[in-house]
Amino acid sequence: MMTPQLIGLIGAECTGKTTLAKALAAHFGGLWVPEFLRTFCLQQGRTPRVDEQGFILRSQFDLEEQRLAQARQTGCALVFCDTTPLLTAIYSAHYFADTSLLDSAHVLQQRYALNLVLRPDLGWEPDGGQRDGAQARAAVDALVLHQLQTRRYPHIEVSGQGPQRVQAAILAVDTLRL
């Protein structure tokens, strides 16, 4: 039986993670995992507090586990994750100066066959009340790259607009040679 591979799409807010995860899943016949933080913000009508960050991290992991089980049952080779628990830990460090989630996030981050780092070269648009806006993207982007590079996680940076961005991501996933 084939073991599905996780592909993490990670980047600051409004870098096109959701759009790209859906496009990649459609292109490769894979599954995609939605971002739990988006659901949380829409349901609560606010961004999370520091004491809710661990719940969000675990909930993202749980969604991934559900999709992995579905992929195993259906023979699907790829699962595209619209962010990873590491991004929750990075947000917690950035917004709350709380680094307590980083160790557990790094344990989970080792599961990804590849991380697509979405660069903040798209225009910023409000997204359901999440976070601070364009000014926070550069700082979060730097933290994402630092965490991935420091731990030497397999990652490829993806930039560009529209079809160019999608094509760059497809080529990056093709490096896995399934």
MDAnalysis code that builds the backbone (N, CA, C; Angstrom):
import MDAnalysis as mda
import numpy as np

u = mda.Universe.empty(534, n_residues=178, atom_resindex=np.repeat(np.arange(178), 3), trajectory=True)
u.add_TopologyAttr("name", ["N", "CA", "C"] * 178)
u.add_TopologyAttr("resid", np.arange(1, 179))
u.add_TopologyAttr("resname", ["MET", "MET", "THR", "PRO", "GLN", "LEU", "ILE", "GLY", "LEU", "ILE", "GLY", "ALA", "GLU", "CYS", "THR", "GLY", "LYS", "THR", "THR", "LEU", "ALA", "LYS", "ALA", "LEU", "ALA", "ALA", "HIS", "PHE", "GLY", "GLY", "LEU", "TRP", "VAL", "PRO", "GLU", "PHE", "LEU", "ARG", "THR", "PHE", "CYS", "LEU", "GLN", "GLN", "GLY", "ARG", "THR", "PRO", "ARG", "VAL", "ASP", "GLU", "GLN", "GLY", "PHE", "ILE", "LEU", "ARG", "SER", "GLN", "PHE", "ASP", "LEU", "GLU", "GLU", "GLN", "ARG", "LEU", "ALA", "GLN", "ALA", "ARG", "GLN", "THR", "GLY", "CYS", "ALA", "LEU", "VAL", "PHE", "CYS", "ASP", "THR", "THR", "PRO", "LEU", "LEU", "THR", "ALA", "ILE", "TYR", "SER", "ALA", "HIS", "TYR", "PHE", "ALA", "ASP", "THR", "SER", "LEU", "LEU", "ASP", "SER", "ALA", "HIS", "VAL", "LEU", "GLN", "GLN", "ARG", "TYR", "ALA", "LEU", "ASN", "LEU", "VAL", "LEU", "ARG", "PRO", "ASP", "LEU", "GLY", "TRP", "GLU", "PRO", "ASP", "GLY", "GLY", "GLN", "ARG", "ASP", "GLY", "ALA", "GLN", "ALA", "ARG", "ALA", "ALA", "VAL", "ASP", "ALA", "LEU", "VAL", "LEU", "HIS", "GLN", "LEU", "GLN", "THR", "ARG", "ARG", "TYR", "PRO", "HIS", "ILE", "GLU", "VAL", "SER", "GLY", "GLN", "GLY", "PRO", "GLN", "ARG", "VAL", "GLN", "ALA", "ALA", "ILE", "LEU", "ALA", "VAL", "ASP", "THR", "LEU", "ARG", "LEU"])
u.atoms.positions = np.array([
    [0.833, -1.176, 0.000],
    [0.000, 0.000, 0.000],
    [0.884, 1.249, 0.000],
    [0.526, 2.218, -0.828],
    [1.296, 3.443, -0.955],
    [1.095, 4.337, 0.271],
    [2.183, 4.950, 0.725],
    [2.090, 5.915, 1.811],
    [1.970, 7.301, 1.200],
    [0.882, 8.006, 1.477],
    [0.725, 9.354, 0.922],
    [1.795, 10.291, 1.480],
    [2.175, 11.260, 0.668],
    [3.164, 12.244, 1.099],
    [2.473, 13.562, 1.399],
    [2.915, 14.186, 2.500],
    [2.412, 15.497, 2.876],
    [3.252, 16.575, 2.211],
    [2.579, 17.545, 1.630],
    [3.230, 18.730, 1.086],
    [2.689, 19.909, 1.879],
    [3.564, 20.627, 2.571],
    [3.137, 21.772, 3.359],
    [3.273, 23.062, 2.568],
    [2.231, 23.839, 2.546],
    [2.284, 25.185, 1.981],
    [2.366, 26.130, 3.165],
    [3.452, 26.842, 3.258],
    [3.688, 27.669, 4.433],
    [4.151, 29.043, 3.970],
    [3.700, 30.041, 4.673],
    [4.048, 31.413, 4.349],
    [3.197, 32.347, 5.177],
    [3.555, 33.593, 5.144],
    [2.810, 34.607, 5.882],
    [1.396, 34.703, 5.326],
    [0.564, 35.479, 6.001],
    [-0.819, 35.603, 5.556],
    [-0.894, 36.266, 4.184],
    [-1.930, 35.924, 3.475],
    [-2.213, 36.477, 2.142],
    [-1.074, 36.232, 1.156],
    [-0.560, 35.006, 1.174],
    [0.449, 34.619, 0.183],
    [-0.104, 33.562, -0.771],
    [-1.390, 33.322, -0.696],
    [-2.046, 32.426, -1.645],
    [-2.016, 30.958, -1.293],
    [-1.849, 30.623, -0.024],
    [-1.754, 29.216, 0.377],
    [-3.012, 28.426, 0.017],
    [-4.166, 28.966, 0.337],
    [-5.417, 28.247, 0.080],
    [-5.638, 28.044, -1.410],
    [-5.501, 29.095, -2.164],
    [-5.700, 29.015, -3.619],
    [-4.747, 28.005, -4.234],
    [-3.493, 28.053, -3.819],
    [-2.488, 27.163, -4.394],
    [-2.686, 25.715, -3.936],
    [-3.050, 25.503, -2.680],
    [-3.278, 24.135, -2.192],
    [-4.396, 23.470, -2.982],
    [-5.468, 24.214, -3.220],
    [-6.582, 23.670, -4.002],
    [-6.156, 23.380, -5.441],
    [-5.397, 24.297, -6.043],
    [-4.951, 24.114, -7.431],
    [-4.024, 22.914, -7.561],
    [-3.122, 22.742, -6.600],
    [-2.196, 21.606, -6.645],
    [-2.929, 20.289, -6.442],
    [-3.869, 20.268, -5.508],
    [-4.648, 19.043, -5.288],
    [-5.405, 18.672, -6.561],
    [-5.969, 19.653, -7.231],
    [-6.691, 19.384, -8.484],
    [-5.729, 18.900, -9.568],
    [-4.586, 19.537, -9.695],
    [-3.622, 19.178, -10.740],
    [-3.081, 17.762, -10.547],
    [-2.734, 17.420, -9.309],
    [-2.094, 16.131, -9.035],
    [-3.083, 15.043, -8.617],
    [-4.367, 15.355, -8.561],
    [-5.343, 14.378, -8.098],
    [-5.157, 14.055, -6.630],
    [-4.731, 15.046, -5.862],
    [-4.490, 14.855, -4.435],
    [-5.621, 15.406, -3.591],
    [-5.378, 15.444, -2.311],
    [-6.321, 16.012, -1.356],
    [-5.716, 17.280, -0.778],
    [-6.558, 18.161, -0.275],
    [-6.020, 19.344, 0.398],
    [-6.618, 19.464, 1.782],
    [-5.829, 20.019, 2.679],
    [-6.225, 20.218, 4.068],
    [-6.424, 21.719, 4.271],
    [-7.614, 22.141, 4.684],
    [-7.826, 23.576, 4.901],
    [-7.069, 24.073, 6.130],
    [-6.915, 25.373, 6.196],
    [-6.246, 26.012, 7.327],
    [-7.229, 26.150, 8.485],
    [-6.933, 25.505, 9.601],
    [-7.836, 25.567, 10.742],
    [-7.947, 26.984, 11.305],
    [-6.868, 27.755, 11.268],
    [-6.901, 29.115, 11.802],
    [-7.993, 29.942, 11.129],
    [-8.147, 29.796, 9.836],
    [-9.188, 30.540, 9.101],
    [-10.573, 30.168, 9.647],
    [-10.804, 28.869, 9.819],
    [-12.084, 28.404, 10.357],
    [-12.313, 28.967, 11.756],
    [-11.282, 28.920, 12.580],
    [-11.377, 29.438, 13.950],
    [-11.768, 30.911, 13.935],
    [-11.071, 31.711, 13.138],
    [-11.346, 33.155, 13.091],
    [-12.754, 33.446, 12.601],
    [-13.209, 32.696, 11.614],
    [-14.565, 32.902, 11.104],
    [-15.608, 32.508, 12.147],
    [-15.380, 31.383, 12.829],
    [-16.338, 30.918, 13.829],
    [-16.381, 31.822, 15.066],
    [-15.211, 32.291, 15.491],
    [-15.122, 33.099, 16.705],
    [-15.320, 34.593, 16.449],
    [-15.135, 35.007, 15.195],
    [-15.246, 36.428, 14.874],
    [-14.079, 37.246, 15.381],
    [-12.941, 36.578, 15.575],
    [-11.747, 37.248, 16.112],
    [-10.516, 36.385, 15.877],
    [-9.359, 36.964, 16.104],
    [-8.128, 36.185, 16.067],
    [-7.948, 35.492, 17.423],
    [-7.163, 34.430, 17.456],
    [-7.013, 33.675, 18.712],
    [-6.162, 34.401, 19.753],
    [-6.408, 34.029, 20.979],
    [-5.595, 34.496, 22.104],
    [-4.394, 33.554, 22.260],
    [-3.457, 33.961, 23.062],
    [-2.260, 33.149, 23.278],
    [-2.628, 31.773, 23.837],
    [-3.613, 31.697, 24.722],
    [-3.981, 30.421, 25.336],
    [-4.716, 29.493, 24.369],
    [-5.065, 29.961, 23.171],
    [-5.753, 29.137, 22.182],
    [-4.823, 28.627, 21.082],
    [-3.591, 29.058, 21.093],
    [-2.653, 28.693, 20.035],
    [-2.371, 27.191, 20.006],
    [-2.228, 26.570, 21.156],
    [-1.989, 25.127, 21.207],
    [-3.153, 24.345, 20.619],
    [-4.361, 24.780, 20.905],
    [-5.561, 24.159, 20.335],
    [-5.550, 24.271, 18.814],
    [-5.177, 25.414, 18.308],
    [-5.134, 25.616, 16.852],
    [-4.072, 24.724, 16.223],
    [-2.912, 24.631, 16.846],
    [-1.847, 23.754, 16.345],
    [-2.332, 22.311, 16.293],
    [-2.917, 21.831, 17.378],
    [-3.409, 20.446, 17.420],
    [-4.535, 20.214, 16.422],
    [-5.396, 21.199, 16.258],
    [-6.506, 21.063, 15.318],
    [-6.013, 20.990, 13.882],
    [-4.977, 21.746, 13.546],
    [-4.398, 21.660, 12.203],
    [-3.826, 20.254, 11.987],
    [-3.116, 19.754, 12.981],
    [-2.561, 18.404, 12.902],
    [-3.682, 17.371, 12.731],
    [-4.761, 17.518, 13.501],
    [-5.880, 16.574, 13.406],
    [-6.501, 16.574, 12.010],
    [-6.663, 17.741, 11.414],
    [-7.188, 17.814, 10.045],
    [-6.270, 17.073, 9.070],
    [-4.973, 17.249, 9.246],
    [-4.006, 16.558, 8.381],
    [-4.103, 15.050, 8.548],
    [-4.239, 14.595, 9.775],
    [-4.349, 13.159, 10.028],
    [-5.611, 12.583, 9.389],
    [-6.704, 13.335, 9.443],
    [-7.936, 12.885, 8.803],
    [-7.756, 12.744, 7.291],
    [-7.094, 13.718, 6.672],
    [-6.878, 13.659, 5.220],
    [-5.889, 12.551, 4.853],
    [-4.883, 12.339, 5.699],
    [-3.946, 11.243, 5.437],
    [-4.669, 9.901, 5.470],
    [-5.561, 9.729, 6.422],
    [-6.334, 8.478, 6.495],
    [-7.191, 8.329, 5.244],
    [-7.809, 9.403, 4.806],
    [-8.611, 9.372, 3.580],
    [-7.730, 9.040, 2.372],
    [-6.542, 9.622, 2.324],
    [-5.626, 9.344, 1.211],
    [-5.210, 7.877, 1.196],
    [-4.944, 7.313, 2.355],
    [-4.586, 5.896, 2.424],
    [-5.726, 5.020, 1.914],
    [-6.938, 5.348, 2.296],
    [-8.106, 4.557, 1.878],
    [-8.366, 4.649, 0.387],
    [-8.088, 5.788, -0.192],
    [-8.403, 6.005, -1.608],
    [-7.202, 5.819, -2.531],
    [-6.021, 5.569, -1.965],
    [-4.824, 5.406, -2.791],
    [-4.268, 6.710, -3.330],
    [-4.612, 7.796, -2.704],
    [-4.153, 9.125, -3.117],
    [-2.699, 9.317, -2.681],
    [-1.859, 9.795, -3.583],
    [-0.425, 9.891, -3.308],
    [-0.010, 11.157, -2.573],
    [-0.754, 12.252, -2.750],
    [-0.323, 13.539, -2.205],
    [-1.436, 14.212, -1.412],
    [-1.035, 14.820, -0.288],
    [-1.944, 15.607, 0.535],
    [-1.305, 16.984, 0.694],
    [-2.008, 17.994, 0.220],
    [-1.513, 19.373, 0.246],
    [-2.114, 20.104, 1.442],
    [-1.244, 20.558, 2.329],
    [-1.674, 21.177, 3.573],
    [-1.602, 22.696, 3.468],
    [-2.761, 23.325, 3.601],
    [-2.883, 24.777, 3.559],
    [-2.368, 25.318, 4.882],
    [-1.116, 25.259, 5.021],
    [-0.235, 25.633, 6.113],
    [0.065, 24.393, 6.956],
    [0.969, 24.573, 7.899],
    [1.391, 23.485, 8.778],
    [1.324, 23.976, 10.223],
    [1.336, 23.051, 11.183],
    [1.335, 23.494, 12.578],
    [2.507, 24.429, 12.909],
    [3.604, 24.320, 12.174],
    [4.740, 25.211, 12.437],
    [4.346, 26.671, 12.269],
    [3.479, 26.977, 11.329],
    [3.082, 28.373, 11.145],
    [2.326, 28.885, 12.370],
    [1.537, 28.037, 13.008],
    [0.856, 28.448, 14.242],
    [1.881, 28.784, 15.315],
    [2.911, 27.961, 15.433],
    [3.963, 28.223, 16.426],
    [4.711, 29.512, 16.091],
    [4.934, 29.757, 14.812],
    [5.606, 30.997, 14.396],
    [4.727, 32.202, 14.705],
    [3.439, 32.098, 14.414],
    [2.515, 33.190, 14.754],
    [2.532, 33.452, 16.258],
    [2.533, 32.381, 17.047],
    [2.542, 32.528, 18.498],
    [3.810, 33.244, 18.964],
    [4.932, 32.889, 18.364],
    [6.193, 33.558, 18.706],
    [6.160, 35.026, 18.277],
    [5.657, 35.276, 17.090],
    [5.650, 36.646, 16.559],
    [4.662, 37.546, 17.301],
    [3.429, 37.093, 17.456],
    [2.386, 37.954, 18.012],
    [2.352, 37.996, 19.534],
    [2.796, 36.919, 20.179],
    [2.672, 36.835, 21.633],
    [4.018, 36.644, 22.349],
    [5.126, 36.597, 21.592],
    [6.445, 36.321, 22.167],
    [6.427, 35.007, 22.946],
    [5.633, 34.051, 22.449],
    [5.488, 32.744, 23.091],
    [6.098, 31.681, 22.175],
    [7.227, 31.148, 22.587],
    [7.917, 30.132, 21.784],
    [7.641, 28.714, 22.281],
    [6.685, 28.555, 23.181],
    [6.443, 27.247, 23.803],
    [5.945, 26.188, 22.819],
    [5.399, 26.572, 21.691],
    [4.878, 25.598, 20.731],
    [5.902, 25.151, 19.693],
    [7.041, 25.810, 19.641],
    [8.005, 25.515, 18.575],
    [8.519, 24.081, 18.616],
    [8.841, 23.562, 19.789],
    [9.386, 22.196, 19.847],
    [8.400, 21.166, 19.302],
    [7.144, 21.228, 19.741],
    [6.168, 20.260, 19.237],
    [5.891, 20.487, 17.755],
    [5.893, 21.731, 17.315],
    [5.682, 22.013, 15.891],
    [6.814, 21.442, 15.045],
    [8.026, 21.509, 15.545],
    [9.153, 20.953, 14.790],
    [9.079, 19.430, 14.690],
    [8.586, 18.782, 15.714],
    [8.398, 17.330, 15.635],
    [7.429, 17.008, 14.496],
    [6.348, 17.756, 14.421],
    [5.346, 17.530, 13.370],
    [5.861, 17.926, 11.984],
    [6.684, 18.942, 11.920],
    [7.168, 19.451, 10.634],
    [8.045, 18.437, 9.907],
    [8.610, 17.508, 10.622],
    [9.459, 16.489, 10.007],
    [8.667, 15.547, 9.104],
    [7.352, 15.565, 9.193],
    [6.506, 14.654, 8.414],
    [6.369, 15.056, 6.948],
    [6.682, 16.288, 6.604],
    [6.432, 16.782, 5.254],
    [7.533, 16.379, 4.289],
    [7.134, 15.809, 3.170],
    [8.103, 15.452, 2.135],
    [8.694, 16.704, 1.507],
    [7.895, 17.774, 1.474],
    [8.320, 19.035, 0.871],
    [7.487, 20.158, 1.465],
    [8.129, 21.307, 1.630],
    [7.444, 22.523, 2.057],
    [7.562, 23.544, 0.944],
    [6.442, 24.077, 0.527],
    [6.441, 25.159, -0.444],
    [6.305, 26.451, 0.342],
    [7.342, 27.281, 0.261],
    [7.351, 28.549, 0.990],
    [6.804, 29.619, 0.053],
    [5.626, 30.112, 0.371],
    [4.987, 31.093, -0.494],
    [5.459, 32.487, -0.112],
    [6.113, 33.107, -1.057],
    [6.694, 34.424, -0.836],
    [5.608, 35.495, -0.824],
    [5.836, 36.556, -0.071],
    [4.823, 37.616, 0.066],
    [4.872, 38.633, -1.081],
    [4.830, 38.125, -2.310],
    [4.889, 39.017, -3.464],
    [3.523, 39.242, -4.105],
    [2.469, 38.777, -3.436],
    [1.103, 39.057, -3.876],
    [0.590, 40.273, -3.104],
    [-0.355, 40.977, -3.678],
    [-0.960, 42.086, -2.954],
    [-1.710, 41.583, -1.735],
    [-1.645, 42.333, -0.647],
    [-2.328, 41.922, 0.567],
    [-3.800, 42.278, 0.478],
    [-4.656, 41.329, 0.869],
    [-6.097, 41.551, 0.922],
    [-6.601, 41.057, 2.266],
    [-7.538, 41.772, 2.880],
    [-8.097, 41.308, 4.158],
    [-8.692, 39.911, 3.998],
    [-8.550, 39.098, 5.039],
    [-8.964, 37.706, 4.941],
    [-9.704, 37.280, 6.202],
    [-10.952, 37.661, 6.321],
    [-11.774, 37.170, 7.419],
    [-11.332, 37.596, 8.801],
    [-10.705, 38.748, 8.939],
    [-10.321, 39.241, 10.257],
    [-9.045, 38.652, 10.807],
    [-8.299, 37.923, 9.993],
    [-7.049, 37.342, 10.489],
    [-5.949, 38.397, 10.553],
    [-5.301, 38.450, 11.650],
    [-4.057, 39.157, 11.868],
    [-4.049, 40.644, 11.534],
    [-2.832, 41.176, 11.356],
    [-2.607, 42.621, 11.284],
    [-2.563, 43.215, 9.890],
    [-2.257, 42.450, 8.894],
    [-2.198, 43.006, 7.561],
    [-0.816, 42.932, 6.948],
    [-0.638, 43.722, 5.918],
    [0.565, 43.652, 5.101],
    [1.848, 43.902, 5.901],
    [1.784, 44.765, 6.897],
    [3.005, 45.115, 7.638],
    [3.602, 43.935, 8.391],
    [2.779, 42.953, 8.755],
    [3.295, 41.802, 9.508],
    [3.901, 40.736, 8.599],
    [3.608, 40.787, 7.316],
    [4.052, 39.714, 6.414],
    [5.560, 39.567, 6.332],
    [6.281, 40.649, 6.254],
    [7.741, 40.551, 6.112],
    [8.365, 39.866, 7.323],
    [7.901, 40.221, 8.500],
    [8.453, 39.621, 9.725],
    [8.129, 38.134, 9.798],
    [6.890, 37.770, 9.506],
    [6.497, 36.355, 9.550],
    [7.223, 35.578, 8.458],
    [7.352, 36.163, 7.279],
    [8.081, 35.518, 6.187],
    [9.515, 35.208, 6.605],
    [10.176, 36.146, 7.245],
    [11.554, 35.932, 7.700],
    [11.622, 34.819, 8.745],
    [10.645, 34.776, 9.639],
    [10.620, 33.714, 10.654],
    [10.393, 32.346, 10.021],
    [9.507, 32.259, 9.040],
    [9.255, 30.990, 8.352],
    [10.539, 30.487, 7.707],
    [11.197, 31.349, 6.937],
    [12.437, 30.935, 6.273],
    [13.506, 30.535, 7.284],
    [13.618, 31.286, 8.348],
    [14.620, 30.969, 9.381],
    [14.363, 29.584, 9.983],
    [13.111, 29.297, 10.344],
    [12.798, 28.006, 10.956],
    [13.060, 26.844, 9.991],
    [12.664, 27.003, 8.742],
    [12.871, 25.921, 7.764],
    [14.351, 25.718, 7.448],
    [15.073, 26.809, 7.290],
    [16.501, 26.706, 6.958],
    [17.321, 26.191, 8.131],
    [17.017, 26.649, 9.325],
    [17.762, 26.225, 10.513],
    [17.646, 24.721, 10.731],
    [16.465, 24.183, 10.516],
    [16.235, 22.754, 10.719],
    [16.447, 21.933, 9.445],
    [16.782, 22.606, 8.376],
    [17.072, 21.953, 7.091],
    [15.913, 21.106, 6.566],
    [14.705, 21.638, 6.713],
    [13.546, 20.970, 6.144],
    [13.561, 21.150, 4.631],
    [13.151, 20.132, 3.897],
    [13.102, 20.283, 2.437],
    [12.071, 21.350, 2.061],
    [12.556, 22.377, 1.373],
    [11.641, 23.448, 0.996],
    [12.086, 24.113, -0.303],
    [11.097, 24.618, -1.007],
    [11.320, 25.364, -2.241],
    [10.469, 26.617, -2.157],
    [11.062, 27.747, -2.469],
    [10.335, 29.007, -2.443],
    [9.521, 29.155, -3.726],
    [8.298, 29.640, -3.577],
    [7.389, 29.823, -4.699],
    [6.981, 31.292, -4.749],
    [7.145, 31.884, -5.920],
    [6.750, 33.279, -6.101],
    [6.107, 33.434, -7.469],
    [5.700, 34.641, -7.761],
    [5.074, 34.924, -9.045],
    [3.592, 35.179, -8.883],
    [2.975, 35.544, -9.971],
    [1.558, 35.889, -9.983],
    [0.755, 34.850, -10.760],
    [-0.458, 34.569, -10.318],
    [-1.410, 33.750, -11.050],
    [-0.848, 32.442, -11.573],
    [-1.006, 32.200, -12.883],
    [-0.559, 30.937, -13.481],
    [0.944, 30.690, -13.309],
    [1.726, 31.747, -13.274],
    [3.175, 31.590, -13.070],
    [3.466, 30.992, -11.689],
    [2.729, 31.435, -10.688],
    [2.907, 30.923, -9.330],
    [2.481, 29.452, -9.264],
    [1.356, 29.136, -9.874],
    [0.874, 27.756, -9.891],
    [1.893, 26.858, -10.604],
    [2.399, 27.297, -11.738],
    [3.378, 26.498, -12.482],
    [4.656, 26.286, -11.678],
    [5.109, 27.310, -10.974],
    [6.305, 27.167, -10.131],
    [6.074, 26.126, -9.042],
    [4.876, 26.121, -8.467],
    [4.552, 25.145, -7.424],
    [4.460, 23.739, -8.001],
    [3.879, 23.604, -9.182],
    [3.788, 22.287, -9.831],
    [5.196, 21.744, -10.087],
    [6.064, 22.573, -10.602],
    [7.448, 22.144, -10.862],
    [8.154, 21.748, -9.562],
    [7.882, 22.459, -8.492],
    [8.484, 22.123, -7.200],
    [8.014, 20.754, -6.727],
    [6.721, 20.491, -6.825],
    [6.188, 19.190, -6.400],
    [6.728, 18.089, -7.316],
    [6.916, 18.386, -8.588],
    [7.467, 17.398, -9.512],
    [8.864, 16.929, -9.098],
    [9.564, 17.711, -8.283],
    [10.892, 17.283, -7.839],
    [10.832, 16.033, -6.964],
    [9.652, 15.725, -6.435],
    [9.506, 14.520, -5.602],
    [9.556, 13.243, -6.427],
    [9.235, 13.333, -7.707],
    [9.243, 12.159, -8.621],
    [8.572, 10.961, -7.992],
    [7.284, 11.027, -7.883],
    [6.511, 9.951, -7.237],
    [6.584, 8.659, -7.982],
])
